[in-house]
């Protein structure tokens, strides 16, 4: 029986590669950036080995089997949702921040004009305000739900629940640190270089729709 269970679990883990490939492609499609897709999928997957440290050395749990590996499907879904929440807030932030800057009193605009760096900072703050509460609430409730398994006398279920709780917390930390940094790097350097490359063209078009792509005519 144990051998059959292990065989089925090993086969299921092979589907994780397909899940990773699909989510990576959808990240790139939704954000319009391969760079964001790579960073997002990397930070989600890195929570798995990172959480082994508190799981093993801080909590002293040594039990680990294929069932823990199947948590990759859960953390892929949770991590992708959190990134999408921040991404949507970021896409809205450009128009909202520029509108707020234009609505400032003329005396303030003349005395303290907002540079592109200031606008970028305001976009980060806007995205944080609109994504933090949503991501925190979903992460907190999910982590508590997994942590509730510590009441069961079954060691496999209890250990998987604790490990899943750690994954959710680690993913929450990554979304609040690595994800904003990735979007800022893309905006500050990758898209800026593309705009500079368009500088000699007759028309520079910034499409701030779903993909945020810079195009030249």
Phi, psi and omega per residue, in radians:
X1 nan -0.819 3.129
X2 -1.064 -0.678 3.129
X3 -1.147 -0.668 3.135
X4 -1.186 -0.726 3.102
X5 -1.075 -0.757 3.136
X6 -1.101 -0.681 -3.140
X7 -1.125 -0.760 -3.135
X8 -1.143 -0.731 3.131
X9 -1.119 -0.697 3.111
X10 -1.105 -0.676 3.103
X11 -1.164 -0.681 3.127
X12 -1.126 -0.605 -3.126
X13 -1.145 -0.427 3.113
X14 -1.167 -0.461 3.097
X15 -1.251 -0.243 3.116
X16 -1.088 -0.603 3.119
X17 -1.109 -0.698 3.094
X18 -1.156 -0.676 3.110
X19 -1.110 -0.758 3.134
X20 -1.092 -0.747 -3.136
X21 -1.119 -0.770 -3.128
X22 -1.128 -0.815 -3.109
X23 -1.138 -0.648 3.105
X24 -1.082 -0.779 3.127
X25 -1.130 -0.680 -3.134
X26 -1.256 -0.605 3.013
X27 -0.972 -0.873 -3.116
X28 -1.091 -0.689 3.138
X29 -1.178 -0.780 -3.049
X30 -1.257 -0.706 -3.099
X31 -1.600 -0.269 -3.095
X32 1.260 0.383 -3.067
X33 -2.540 2.139 3.038
X34 -1.199 -0.594 3.125
X35 -1.073 -0.821 3.111
X36 -1.092 -0.695 3.134
X37 -1.085 -0.755 -3.119
X38 -1.156 -0.774 3.141
X39 -1.136 -0.726 -3.090
X40 -1.126 -0.826 -3.110
X41 -1.214 -0.583 3.102
X42 -1.135 -0.784 -3.096
X43 -1.185 -0.564 3.100
X44 -1.181 -0.825 -3.110
X45 -1.187 -0.553 -3.106
X46 -1.218 -0.345 3.103
X47 -1.130 -0.455 -3.088
X48 -1.158 -0.952 3.103
X49 -1.261 -0.553 -3.119
X50 -1.092 -0.689 -3.098
X51 -1.271 -0.197 3.084
X52 -1.146 -0.500 -3.129
X53 -1.148 -0.991 3.111
X54 -1.146 -0.561 -3.124
X55 -1.117 -0.774 -3.047
X56 -1.586 -0.841 -2.979
X57 -1.569 -0.604 -3.129
X58 -1.521 -0.746 -3.128
X59 -1.595 -0.260 3.078
X60 1.264 0.440 3.130
X61 -1.640 2.159 -3.108
X62 -1.862 -0.155 -3.097
X63 -1.327 2.224 3.134
X64 -2.708 2.218 3.119
X65 -2.457 -2.942 -3.085
X66 -1.107 -0.467 3.133
X67 -1.069 -0.595 3.068
X68 -1.143 -0.628 3.126
X69 -1.122 -0.530 3.138
X70 -1.190 -0.245 3.091
X71 -1.126 -0.218 3.101
X72 -1.030 -0.605 3.128
X73 -1.168 -0.670 -3.126
X74 -1.217 -0.813 -3.085
X75 -1.242 -0.492 3.041
X76 -1.098 -0.759 3.131
X77 -1.177 -0.794 -3.135
X78 -1.143 -0.800 -3.133
X79 -1.101 -0.710 3.124
X80 -1.118 -0.742 3.104
X81 -1.019 -0.784 -3.111
X82 -1.131 -0.724 3.114
X83 -1.123 -0.701 3.129
X84 -1.119 -0.641 3.108
X85 -1.081 -0.826 3.127
X86 -1.178 -0.689 -3.121
X87 -1.071 -0.769 3.128
X88 -1.118 -0.701 3.090
X89 -1.122 -0.662 -3.140
X90 -1.168 -0.723 3.139
X91 -1.114 -0.622 3.108
X92 -1.311 -0.431 -2.962
X93 -1.140 -0.597 -3.060
X94 -1.065 -0.909 -3.136
X95 -1.136 -0.684 -3.107
X96 -1.177 -0.745 -3.110
X97 -1.211 -0.735 3.125
X98 -1.158 -0.592 3.070
X99 -1.180 -0.686 3.105
X100 -1.155 -0.649 3.111
X101 -1.163 -0.695 3.136
X102 -1.233 -0.433 -3.119
X103 -1.458 -0.091 3.108
X104 -1.143 2.627 3.086
X105 -0.995 2.565 -3.074
X106 -1.040 -0.634 3.131
X107 -1.105 -0.670 3.112
X108 -1.208 -0.698 3.138
X109 -1.114 -0.638 3.136
X110 -1.308 -0.660 -3.103
X111 -1.350 -0.650 -3.089
X112 -2.408 1.279 3.121
X113 -1.186 2.430 -3.121
X114 -1.428 2.153 3.057
X115 -1.383 3.055 3.100
X116 -1.112 -0.605 3.093
X117 -1.159 -0.675 3.106
X118 -1.168 -0.697 3.095
X119 -1.095 -0.677 3.125
X120 -1.141 -0.714 3.094
X121 -1.090 -0.736 3.119
X122 -1.124 -0.604 3.099
X123 -1.144 -0.715 3.101
X124 -1.096 -0.776 -3.137
X125 -1.128 -0.716 3.102
X126 -1.079 -0.797 -3.107
X127 -1.132 -0.694 3.091
X128 -1.063 -0.818 -3.094
X129 -1.058 -0.650 -3.045
X130 -1.583 -0.301 -3.110
X131 -1.842 -0.468 -3.008
X132 -1.046 -0.889 -3.055
X133 -1.112 -0.748 -3.132
X134 -1.103 -0.846 -3.127
X135 -1.142 -0.695 -3.129
X136 -1.132 -0.777 -3.114
X137 -1.116 -0.794 -3.137
X138 -1.172 -0.691 3.138
X139 -1.190 -0.734 -3.110
X140 -1.118 -0.834 -3.120
X141 -1.145 -0.675 3.125
X142 -1.173 -0.741 3.136
X143 -1.105 -0.738 3.122
X144 -1.142 -0.662 3.116
X145 -1.066 -0.766 3.097
X146 -1.188 -0.678 -3.101
X147 -1.166 -0.398 3.140
X148 -1.138 -0.252 3.132
X149 -1.248 -0.144 3.135
X150 -1.168 -0.229 3.121
X151 -1.415 -0.178 -3.123
X152 -1.465 2.516 3.100
X153 -1.374 -0.099 -3.124
X154 -1.443 2.004 -3.092
X155 -1.029 -0.799 -3.128
X156 -1.027 -0.793 -3.125
X157 -1.172 -0.727 -3.115
X158 -1.121 -0.778 -3.106
X159 -1.216 -0.654 3.099
X160 -1.131 -0.704 3.117
X161 -1.100 -0.733 3.119
X162 -1.138 -0.761 -3.138
X163 -1.134 -0.696 3.106
X164 -1.117 -0.679 3.087
X165 -1.052 -0.757 3.115
X166 -1.120 -0.665 3.119
X167 -1.094 -0.754 -3.127
X168 -1.119 -0.753 3.128
X169 -1.121 -0.755 3.129
X170 -1.127 -0.698 3.108
X171 -1.116 -0.692 3.093
X172 -1.036 -0.751 3.126
X173 -1.124 -0.685 -3.137
X174 -1.170 -0.713 -3.123
X175 -1.123 -0.540 -3.127
X176 -1.503 -0.165 -3.108
X177 -2.130 -1.057 -3.061
X178 -1.273 -0.686 -3.106
X179 -1.109 -0.871 3.084
X180 -1.041 -0.683 3.133
X181 -1.087 -0.689 3.128
X182 -1.122 -0.739 3.129
X183 -1.167 -0.651 3.113
X184 -1.174 -0.754 3.115
X185 -1.063 -0.742 3.128
X186 -1.094 -0.796 -3.104
X187 -1.229 -0.728 -3.010
X188 -1.356 -0.578 -3.022
X189 -2.059 -0.901 -3.042
X190 -1.194 -0.887 3.130
X191 -1.237 -0.555 3.118
X192 -1.111 -0.719 3.094
X193 -1.106 -0.661 3.135
X194 -1.164 -0.655 3.090
X195 -1.149 -0.696 3.112
X196 -1.111 -0.609 3.093
X197 -1.188 -0.406 3.126
X198 -1.574 -0.061 -2.981
X199 -1.051 -0.566 -3.115
X200 -1.473 -0.054 -3.124
X201 -1.472 2.888 -3.051
X202 -1.248 -0.611 -3.083
X203 -2.355 2.368 3.057
X204 -1.955 2.106 -3.080
X205 -2.012 2.222 3.050
X206 -1.912 1.962 3.133
X207 -1.670 1.881 -3.116
X208 -1.770 0.667 3.089
X209 -1.425 -2.344 -3.063
X210 -1.293 -0.398 -3.044
X211 -1.905 -0.299 3.123
X212 1.084 0.636 -3.063
X213 -1.533 2.461 3.033
X214 -1.657 2.236 -3.102
X215 -2.201 2.684 3.096
X216 -2.053 2.590 2.981
X217 -2.036 nan nan
